[in-house]
Amino acid sequence: MALSYLVPKDCIETTYEIKKSRFIARHFSVTDREQAMLALAQAKRDYPDARHHCWAYQIGPPHSPSFAAMSDDGEPGGTAGKPILNVIQHKDIGDAMIIVIRYFGGISSAQAD
């Protein structure tokens, strides 16, 4: 059965540095919660010393998903998981998960100004 929405084809990993913190983003396809949690467990094995493993996923069509979930993983409430889920929702993709792995670099917002 052909899907009527976009789904990530391959796992993609990208690294960014912002204010001396390193962010590693992984984006890939998942079709259920179990796959999503296995992907999260793999990210934690791959980067065990990272400070945070924030994530969000959406299962099903982008405009009527069957399930969505997110986690800030210790970041201030609503500052990580919710924005990640917002990206998934506004890019019109389904069956997708994004994990953002963060290594803190030691520069606060007051120092960066």
Disulfide bonds with the S-S distance in Angstrom:
none
